[in-house]
Amino acid sequence: MSGVSKITRALSVAFVSLSLAGCMTTGGGYFSAASSTDAANLNAYAANAVAGDMVAQLAEHVGPGTGTIALKSDGSPMSAALEEHLRGWGYAIDPSASGQGAIPLAYTVDAFEGQVLTRISTPSVELARTYAITELGAQPASPLSVMRRTTT
């Protein structure tokens, strides 16, 4: 094996190792409660349908009303719909909540191949699903993806 290919191989292994280490972080890494966005610009009907489904799924995975949700509102219909549905499931909402009992929550909504991909993240679980947008709201177009994070 030549010296160049040994270096290339070592760099490749290092790159893959660092990439995997970044995927295993909890409470940091890719999760940021300040990163909520609705890039798909959902209308109020679609936002209400998507938020209703995603919050019901969240409550199933973390338990209804188990803490105070730290959700930073961006004034979008999706943000308002999430807040309404979270309250409906018994969660308190406080954008500045921290400490024990606080559940930082971030969401993203992106247009993708004629549908919207929605992701809701907390430090312990991430839920994702695609939706087909209709004139009257939205319908799930994929199974729910659930990723549980472990704490160290």
Phi and psi in degrees as a GROMACS rama.xvg file:
@    title "Ramachandran Plot"
@    xaxis  label "Phi"
@    yaxis  label "Psi"
@TYPE xy
-76.1423  163.916  SER-2
-62.5249  -37.1132  GLY-3
-66.931  -43.5135  VAL-4
-70.5199  -29.1427  SER-5
-65.8101  -42.0047  LYS-6
-66.3882  -44.4284  ILE-7
-60.6371  -44.4532  THR-8
-63.7016  -44.0177  ARG-9
-63.1896  -42.0481  ALA-10
-65.4418  -38.6893  LEU-11
-63.3555  -45.3682  SER-12
-62.5993  -42.6603  VAL-13
-63.3427  -42.4923  ALA-14
-62.7464  -46.8461  PHE-15
-63.2703  -42.5971  VAL-16
-61.7689  -44.8718  SER-17
-65.811  -37.9807  LEU-18
-62.5404  -44.9521  SER-19
-66.8638  -37.1606  LEU-20
-63.0098  -37.8598  ALA-21
-65.1136  -32.2165  GLY-22
-72.9107  -20.5076  CYS-23
-94.2977  1.37853  MET-24
-73.0951  151.624  THR-25
-124.742  142.328  THR-26
72.0034  -1.28081  GLY-27
-143.683  -143.68  GLY-28
58.7847  -120.913  GLY-29
-79.8162  -19.3745  TYR-30
-83.0886  128.895  PHE-31
-148.83  117.291  SER-32
-65.7894  -13.1962  ALA-33
-92.5224  5.21991  ALA-34
-105.121  22.2329  SER-35
-69.2068  131.243  SER-36
-148.208  148.266  THR-37
-118.174  79.7036  ASP-38
-69.9412  -18.6087  ALA-39
-83.2984  -9.95908  ALA-40
50.8082  58.7533  ASN-41
-61.8989  144.383  LEU-42
-77.3167  171.674  ASN-43
-61.4513  -38.4053  ALA-44
-66.0478  -46.9461  TYR-45
-66.143  -43.0351  ALA-46
-60.3898  -41.3084  ALA-47
-63.4465  -43.5273  ASN-48
-66.3202  -45.5139  ALA-49
-65.5876  -47.2251  VAL-50
-62.7625  -40.8959  ALA-51
-59.4045  -44.7432  GLY-52
-68.0142  -47.6939  ASP-53
-66.2503  -38.1939  MET-54
-69.2806  -37.944  VAL-55
-61.0589  -41.3017  ALA-56
-66.8778  -40.2048  GLN-57
-61.235  -46.2703  LEU-58
-60.9161  -34.2275  ALA-59
-66.5599  -33.5735  GLU-60
-91.8996  -27.3968  HIS-61
-115.799  -5.74389  VAL-62
90.9573  138.599  GLY-63
-70.8339  138.438  PRO-64
57.0063  34.4567  GLY-65
-86.7832  -1.33469  THR-66
-177.742  -175.481  GLY-67
-96.6177  124.527  THR-68
-84.2473  125.431  ILE-69
-94.5444  90.0796  ALA-70
-114.555  118.758  LEU-71
-87.4978  116.49  LYS-72
-75.7482  139.42  SER-73
-112.01  8.07698  ASP-74
80.5692  2.46272  GLY-75
-81.1467  160.07  SER-76
-57.4607  -34.7181  PRO-77
-65.1964  -43.543  MET-78
-61.4552  -45.2359  SER-79
-64.5432  -41.0909  ALA-80
-67.0093  -41.1642  ALA-81
-60.4347  -46.5572  LEU-82
-59.8952  -44.508  GLU-83
-61.687  -46.6423  GLU-84
-70.8822  -35.8545  HIS-85
-62.0573  -43.8592  LEU-86
-62.4968  -39.2062  ARG-87
-61.0127  -28.4802  GLY-88
-91.0172  6.55476  TRP-89
92.9093  8.21789  GLY-90
-85.3472  141.86  TYR-91
-84.3958  148.144  ALA-92
-118.307  123.753  ILE-93
-147.352  107.475  ASP-94
-57.9684  -22.9857  PRO-95
-103.183  9.75795  SER-96
-61.0249  141.544  ALA-97
-152.438  170.83  SER-98
84.3643  -168.518  GLY-99
-65.2726  136.528  GLN-100
91.8132  -13.8789  GLY-101
-86.906  137.286  ALA-102
-121.961  97.9332  ILE-103
-63.4713  135.017  PRO-104
-131.424  133.676  LEU-105
-128.874  152.102  ALA-106
-139.129  155.637  TYR-107
-138.797  143.819  THR-108
-132.403  118.239  VAL-109
-128.23  141.189  ASP-110
-74.4167  137.517  ALA-111
-153.641  114.516  PHE-112
49.0192  48.7798  GLU-113
80.3045  2.83251  GLY-114
-128.051  179.777  GLN-115
-119.016  136.995  VAL-116
-101.007  121.387  LEU-117
-115.442  136.004  THR-118
-133.118  131.811  ARG-119
-120.045  128.477  ILE-120
-126.292  139.111  SER-121
-127.941  171.293  THR-122
-62.0365  -20.9771  PRO-123
-104.901  -21.6501  SER-124
-150.63  147.46  VAL-125
-129.185  129.243  GLU-126
-115.836  140.089  LEU-127
-143.033  145.553  ALA-128
-161.219  148.752  ARG-129
-98.1759  150.63  THR-130
-131.243  143.784  TYR-131
-92.9161  125.37  ALA-132
-87.4563  132.822  ILE-133
-119.802  174.929  THR-134
-65.056  -28.2478  GLU-135
-103.101  4.7342  LEU-136
153.621  -128.524  GLY-137
-155.915  151.078  ALA-138
-126.316  139.581  GLN-139
-57.8412  135.667  PRO-140
-117.117  2.71819  ALA-141
-151.2  163.505  SER-142
-66.5286  160.995  PRO-143
-76.2651  132.854  LEU-144
-99.1724  128.253  SER-145
-122.802  124.844  VAL-146
-121.36  117.853  MET-147
-93.136  137.122  ARG-148
-104.366  143.33  ARG-149
-101.581  148.094  THR-150
-99.9609  150.064  THR-151
